[in-house]
């Protein structure tokens, strides 16, 4: 099976400039690039899809280039945006680019420049004066051609500045620069980038000749079974930086996906052959209540992002919540367990009924009494039945944490 066929079976591919040519080119070693926007100091889970594709292309023998948008990040990509982006200052973009470069270096093999490199497009655009830009690049783009692109067309009603309008010119220049200086023949990006990708390809062919070997393809925008954008939790974006999104939060995100999403996400992130993934999913669906597929998926992704040791810790914490056994967890583990839970600071002591209401585990004292009376409430894993119980720091685990559980899945935490 060739790599494009594998990507297709995994439900990843969207559009091709010329599918047959892309498949033919990938039969031999190519240099392929994908861009990363430094609009934040960390990439998000959605970016990890592109990273995974770069890894697979690299493992298949191709040379990959990850392009940091140090220059384009100062402009702002209009794709998928309903209004103008706010400018980040130059220092912030530089800091973000350095942080993202460090992240990419964890996942892409750059020990040999013939296998993979990371470059910043600020390095070449910052050396160009405005007149050269207009003569060498602006002259090659017809306004009516640019207006016809969906990324521009969708913004005409609300307005688009010349700055963002020129974004596709810079991305086109990136492809041409990489084609000439690095022998880069192929570019890919998200489905919302299709207009930029095809514009860049047209520009390269205009500059280098229509018969030059250059092509582009795009990746589907991934959504969950409810149509929600992949990688978005109730608390917002899921970042690869563990100080911005805890590994446990990512682990739990995948532990809570639907059964149908288990297969979809496994195809994307699990590098095992599709036949093995299908066997795993078949076994999962025989007893979906055991959530074997979710566990395998969560383990696979957290291991890929943060390493096996971190994944093992996340699994231990997940089991602790499931079995109501917090022994053996460090203070750092307990703190991480609170990520995604309702967390309320406790002072002095608080009655169990008030605690349930404050932690949104009950809507009223009447409901809280019912939960306690029916044995549906546990404190740090121990079932309680005393309606007059007061909770204070003496009942806290390391670091002052008191985990309160109502029913089978509803957890919250008091912090003394």
C-alpha positions in Angstrom: 0.0 0.0 0.0 1.4 3.4 -1.0 1.4 6.2 1.6 -1.4 8.2 -0.2 -3.6 5.1 -0.2 -2.9 4.6 3.5 -3.7 8.3 4.2 -7.0 7.9 2.2 -8.0 4.8 4.1 -7.4 6.7 7.3 -9.9 9.4 6.2 -7.2 12.1 6.1 -7.1 13.4 2.6 -9.3 16.1 1.1 -8.1 17.7 -2.2 -5.2 17.2 -4.6 -3.8 19.4 -7.3 -3.3 16.2 -9.3 -3.7 13.0 -7.4 -2.0 10.8 -10.0 1.0 13.0 -10.1 1.2 13.2 -6.3 1.1 9.4 -6.0 3.7 9.0 -8.8 6.1 11.6 -7.2 5.8 9.9 -3.8 7.1 6.6 -5.2 10.5 8.3 -5.0 12.1 10.5 -2.3 10.5 14.0 -2.3 11.0 17.1 -0.1 7.6 18.1 1.4 6.7 21.0 3.6 3.9 22.1 6.0 3.6 25.4 7.7 3.0 26.3 11.4 1.6 29.6 12.6 3.3 31.1 15.7 0.1 32.8 17.0 0.6 31.2 20.4 3.5 29.8 22.3 2.4 26.3 21.9 0.8 24.2 19.1 -2.6 22.6 19.7 -3.9 19.1 19.4 -5.1 19.9 15.9 -1.6 20.8 14.8 -0.5 17.3 15.9 -2.4 15.8 13.0 0.0 17.7 10.6 3.0 16.7 12.8 1.9 13.0 12.6 1.7 13.3 8.8 5.2 14.8 8.6 6.5 11.9 10.8 4.9 9.3 8.5 6.2 10.9 5.4 9.7 11.1 7.0 9.4 7.4 8.0 8.5 6.6 4.4 11.8 8.0 3.3 10.9 11.5 2.3 12.6 14.7 3.5 10.3 17.0 5.4 10.4 20.7 6.1 8.4 22.3 8.9 8.1 26.1 8.2 7.6 28.5 11.1 5.5 31.5 10.0 7.6 34.1 11.7 6.8 36.5 8.8 3.3 35.3 7.9 2.4 35.3 11.6 3.0 39.1 11.6 0.4 39.4 8.8 -2.4 37.1 9.8 -4.0 34.3 7.7 -7.6 35.2 6.8 -8.5 31.5 6.3 -11.4 30.6 8.5 -11.5 34.0 10.2 -14.6 36.2 10.2 -12.7 39.4 11.1 -9.2 40.8 11.1 -6.7 39.3 13.5 -5.1 41.5 16.1 -1.4 41.9 15.5 1.0 40.3 17.9 4.2 42.3 18.4 7.4 41.2 16.8 9.0 40.0 20.1 5.9 37.9 21.0 6.0 36.2 17.5 9.7 35.5 17.8 9.2 34.0 21.3 6.3 31.9 20.0 8.3 30.7 17.0 11.2 29.6 19.2 8.8 27.7 21.5 7.1 26.0 18.6 10.5 25.1 17.0 11.4 23.4 20.3 8.2 21.4 20.1 8.6 20.4 16.5 12.2 19.3 17.3 10.7 16.7 19.7 8.6 15.1 16.9 10.6 15.5 13.7 14.0 14.0 13.1 16.3 16.9 12.3 19.6 15.2 13.1 20.2 14.8 9.4 19.2 17.8 7.1 18.6 15.3 4.3 15.8 13.9 6.4 14.2 16.9 8.0 14.7 20.6 8.8 12.8 23.4 10.5 13.0 26.9 8.9 11.5 30.3 9.7 10.1 32.3 6.7 11.0 35.5 8.5 14.6 34.7 7.6 13.9 35.4 3.9 11.0 37.9 3.9 12.7 40.2 6.4 15.5 40.8 3.9 13.2 42.0 1.1 12.4 45.6 0.5 8.8 46.7 -0.5 9.7 47.7 -4.1 11.3 44.3 -4.8 8.2 42.6 -3.2 5.8 44.5 -5.4 7.9 44.0 -8.6 8.9 40.3 -8.1 5.7 39.1 -6.4 2.8 41.5 -6.6 3.1 41.7 -10.3 2.4 38.0 -10.6 -1.0 38.2 -8.9 -4.2 39.4 -10.6 -6.7 41.0 -8.3 -9.6 39.2 -9.8 -7.8 35.8 -9.4 -7.3 36.6 -5.7 -10.9 37.8 -5.2 -12.1 34.5 -6.6 -10.5 32.5 -3.8 -12.9 31.4 -1.0 -10.6 32.7 1.7 -11.0 36.2 0.4 -14.5 35.9 -1.0 -15.8 34.9 2.4 -14.4 38.1 4.0 -15.6 40.7 1.5 -18.8 41.5 3.2 -17.2 42.2 6.6 -14.1 43.6 5.0 -10.5 42.5 4.6 -7.4 44.7 4.8 -4.7 44.8 2.2 -2.4 43.2 4.8 -4.4 40.0 5.2 -5.3 40.2 1.4 -1.6 39.8 0.7 -1.1 36.7 3.0 -1.5 34.3 0.0 1.3 36.1 -1.8 3.7 35.5 1.1 2.7 31.8 1.3 3.2 31.5 -2.4 6.6 33.1 -2.1 7.4 30.6 0.6 6.7 27.6 -1.7 8.8 29.2 -4.5 11.7 29.9 -2.1 11.6 26.3 -0.7 11.4 24.9 -4.3 14.4 26.9 -5.5 16.6 26.7 -2.4 15.7 23.3 -0.9 14.3 21.4 -3.8 10.9 21.2 -2.1 8.3 19.8 -4.6 5.2 19.4 -2.4 3.2 21.3 0.1 0.2 20.2 2.3 -2.0 21.9 4.8 -5.5 21.9 6.3 -8.6 21.9 4.1 -9.2 25.6 5.0 -5.9 26.3 3.4 -6.8 25.0 -0.1 -7.0 28.5 -1.6 -3.6 29.4 -0.3 -2.1 26.0 -1.4 -3.4 26.3 -5.0 -2.4 29.9 -5.3 1.1 29.0 -4.2 1.3 26.1 -6.7 0.1 28.4 -9.5 2.8 30.9 -8.6 5.6 28.3 -8.5 4.5 27.0 -12.0 4.4 30.5 -13.3 7.9 31.2 -12.1 9.5 27.8 -12.7 7.6 26.7 -15.8 4.2 24.9 -16.0 6.0 21.5 -16.4 7.9 21.8 -13.1 7.4 19.0 -10.7 5.4 20.7 -7.9 2.1 19.6 -6.4 -0.1 20.3 -3.3 -2.7 18.4 -1.3 -4.9 19.1 1.7 -6.0 17.4 4.8 -9.6 17.2 5.9 -10.7 19.3 8.9 -11.4 16.7 11.6 -14.6 16.9 13.6 -16.0 14.6 16.2 -19.3 12.6 15.8 -21.3 15.7 16.9 -19.6 18.0 14.3 -17.5 19.8 16.9 -14.0 20.8 15.8 -11.4 18.3 16.9 -9.2 19.2 19.8 -11.6 21.6 21.5 -12.6 20.8 25.1 -15.1 22.6 27.3 -12.2 24.7 28.6 -11.0 25.6 25.1 -8.1 24.5 23.0 -5.9 21.6 24.0 -2.2 22.6 23.8 0.8 20.4 23.4 2.7 22.4 26.1 2.1 20.5 29.4 2.1 23.8 31.3 -0.8 25.0 29.3 -2.8 21.8 29.1 -1.9 19.0 31.4 -1.2 15.6 29.8 -4.0 14.1 32.0 -6.5 16.5 30.5 -5.6 15.3 27.1 -5.8 11.7 28.3 -9.3 12.3 29.7 -10.3 14.1 26.5 -9.8 10.8 24.6 -11.2 8.7 27.4 -14.5 10.5 26.9 -14.8 10.3 23.1 -17.7 8.4 21.6 -17.2 4.8 20.3 -17.4 6.0 16.6 -14.7 8.6 17.3 -12.4 5.9 18.7 -12.0 4.4 15.3 -11.7 7.8 13.5 -9.0 9.1 15.8 -7.2 5.7 15.9 -6.9 5.8 12.2 -5.3 9.3 12.5 -2.9 8.8 15.4 -2.2 5.1 15.7 0.6 4.2 13.4 -0.2 0.5 13.4 -1.5 -1.0 10.2 -5.2 -0.4 9.6 -6.0 -4.1 9.9 -4.6 -4.1 13.5 -6.6 -1.0 14.4 -9.8 -2.7 12.9 -9.1 -5.8 15.1 -8.7 -3.6 18.2 -11.9 -1.7 17.4 -13.8 -5.0 16.8 -12.7 -6.2 20.2 -13.7 -2.9 21.8 -17.2 -3.0 20.3 -17.8 -6.5 21.8 -17.7 -4.9 25.2 -17.9 -1.1 24.7 -18.8 -0.6 28.4 -15.2 -1.5 29.3 -13.9 1.5 27.1 -10.9 -0.5 26.0 -10.8 1.5 22.7 -10.8 4.8 24.5 -8.0 3.6 26.9 -5.9 2.4 23.9 -6.5 5.7 22.1 -5.7 7.9 25.1 -2.5 5.9 25.8 -1.4 6.1 22.2 -1.8 9.8 21.9 -0.4 10.9 25.2 2.6 8.5 24.6 3.2 10.1 21.2 3.0 13.7 22.6 4.6 13.3 26.1 6.2 9.9 26.2 5.3 6.5 27.8 6.2 7.5 31.3 3.8 10.4 31.3 1.1 8.2 29.7 1.6 5.6 32.4 1.1 8.3 35.1 -2.1 9.5 33.4 -3.4 5.9 33.3 -2.6 5.5 37.0 -4.5 8.8 37.8 -7.5 7.7 35.6 -7.6 4.4 37.5 -7.5 6.2 40.8 -10.6 8.2 39.9 -12.4 5.1 38.6 -11.5 2.9 41.6 -11.7 5.7 44.2 -8.2 4.9 45.3 -5.8 7.8 45.7 -3.0 6.0 47.4 0.3 6.2 45.7 -0.5 9.5 43.9 1.9 12.4 44.5 0.8 16.0 45.3 1.6 16.9 41.6 -0.6 14.0 40.5 -3.5 15.1 42.7 -3.2 18.6 41.4 -3.3 17.3 37.8 -6.4 15.3 38.7 -8.2 18.6 39.3 -7.7 19.7 35.7 -11.1 19.9 34.2 -13.0 19.4 37.5 -15.0 22.1 39.3 -12.4 23.3 41.9 -13.5 25.4 44.9 -11.2 26.7 47.6 -12.3 25.6 51.1 -11.8 27.7 54.2 -12.3 26.5 57.7 -15.0 23.8 57.4 -18.0 23.3 55.2 -21.0 21.0 55.5 -21.3 18.2 53.0 -24.7 19.5 51.7 -23.3 23.0 51.1 -20.1 21.5 49.5 -22.2 19.5 47.0 -24.1 22.6 46.0 -21.0 24.8 45.8 -19.3 22.2 43.7 -22.3 21.9 41.3 -22.8 18.2 42.3 -26.3 19.1 43.5 -28.8 21.8 42.6 -30.4 22.1 46.0 -30.1 21.0 49.6 -33.1 18.6 49.1 -31.2 17.0 46.2 -28.0 16.9 48.1 -29.7 15.1 51.0 -31.1 12.5 48.6 -27.6 11.9 47.2 -26.1 11.4 50.6 -28.9 9.3 52.0 -28.9 7.0 49.0 -25.2 6.4 49.4 -24.3 8.2 46.1 -21.6 10.4 47.6 -17.9 9.6 48.3 -15.2 11.7 49.9 -11.6 10.7 48.7 -13.0 7.3 47.8 -15.0 6.7 51.0 -18.8 6.5 51.0 -20.5 8.9 53.4 -24.0 8.9 54.9 -23.8 11.6 57.6 -25.9 14.6 56.6 -24.2 16.7 59.3 -20.7 15.9 58.2 -18.4 18.9 58.1 -15.4 18.8 55.7 -12.1 20.5 56.7 -8.4 20.3 56.0 -8.1 17.2 58.3 -9.8 15.2 55.6 -7.6 16.5 52.8 -5.0 14.5 50.8 -1.5 15.8 50.1 -1.6 19.4 49.0 -5.0 20.0 50.7 -7.2 18.2 48.1 -10.6 16.7 48.9 -12.2 14.9 46.0 -15.9 14.5 46.2 -17.7 12.1 43.9 -21.5 11.9 43.2 -22.7 8.9 41.4 -20.3 7.0 39.0 -18.7 9.8 37.0 -19.3 13.2 38.7 -16.2 14.5 40.4 -15.3 17.8 41.9 -12.7 19.0 44.3 -12.3 21.2 47.4 -8.8 22.7 47.9 -7.8 23.6 51.5 
